[in-house]
Amino acid sequence: IQDPQVALLLAGALEYNGEHENALSLLESCEEDISSSPDMLNLKGTALCGLERYEEALDCFEQALPLSQEGTALHKSILFNRIAAVENLRDFARAKELAAEYMEKYPDDERMQRENKFLESR
């Protein structure tokens, strides 16, 4: 697919349907576009998490963060996904730190409040 926006939408639909491998293949076919797109990097990380490839997913989220604008829904999603990847890597101390930083920025996020309670029990 030549148009990166079309690839992003199609990969998002595939990911939404649980087709992690197909979403990942599509995104990797747009490799040049991925490196500069926080949307694509976030989606690629999500697909990698779905495949339990958490180290690679974390790398995508780390690359996406400085490219995304703070305070946007995308930035918030990347921060949340990064915490999930770190948690799945069983680095609960780091996940707790990241969750605390997240809660400072988004104190009303109920989903993270629940996640934070879970992490506190670790």
N, C-alpha and C positions, 0 to 999 in steps of 0.2 A: 504494500500500500504506500503510495507516494506522499499523500497528505498526512502529516503528523497528527493533526486534529482528528481526522477520521480514524487513524490507528488508535489514538487514545480512547475515543468513544467505543470502538469495537473491542479493544482490550478490556475496557471497563465493563462492558456487557459480558464478556467471557468470564472475567473474574467474579462478577456478581453471580453468575450461574455456576460457580465452583470449578470452572475449567481453567485451573491455575496454569497448567502446562501450556495450553493453547494461548492464554494471555501473555505468558512469558515469551513464548516463541514470537508472537506478533511484535511485542515491544523490542525484543532483541533484534528483530529485522530492521528496526528504526534506530539502531545504536547511536548514530551521529546525533540524532534529535534528542535522545534520552539524556545525554550528559548535560544538556543545558535546560532541561525541562523539569521543574520540580513536580509537576503533575505526573509525568511519565515515570520519574524515579520513585515517587510515592506508590504508584500503581505497581511498578515492577517489584518493589519491596513487599507489597501486600501479596502479590502472586508467589513470591519466594517464601513468605511466611506460610502460605497455604500448602506449599511443598515441603515445609519444615526445614527450610534452608535459611535458618535464622541469622547466621553470620553475614551471609550475602545480603539478606534483607536489611539488616542493621546498617551495612555499608551504603545501601541505597538511601535509607532515611537520613543518614549523616550527610550524604552528598546533597540531598534535596533541601535540607534546612537553610543553609545560607542563600539558596536561590529563591526561597519563598519569602513573601512579605509577612513580617510579624503582625499578628492580629487578624489575619485572614483565616477563613475556614480551612484552607489548604494547610497553612502553617500549623494550625491546631491539630489537624488530622495527622500530619507528619510527626509532631511531638508525641501524640498518643500512640501511633504505630511504633515509634522508636521504643517507647516504654514496653510495649507488648513484646517486641523482639528481644529486648534485654531480659525481660522476665522469662521468656521461653528458653533463653540461654542459661537460665537458673542463676543469674547474677542479681540476686534479690537486693543486695545492698545498693547497687547502682540504680536498679529500677526504683527503689524507694527515693533516692536522691532526685532522680528525674521526675518522679511523680510529685515530689514536694515543689520542685521548680514549676511544674505544670500548674499545680493548684494555686501558686502565687499569681500566675497570669490569668487563670480561669477558675476562680474559686466556686463558681456556681455550676460547674460541670458535674452533674449527678453521676454520670457513668464513671468519671475519674474518682469521684468520692467513694464509690463502691470499690473500685480497683485499689484505691489507696488503703482502704480498710483491709482488703485482702493482703496487700503487701505488708502492712503493719503486723499481720499475724505470722509473717515469715521470719 
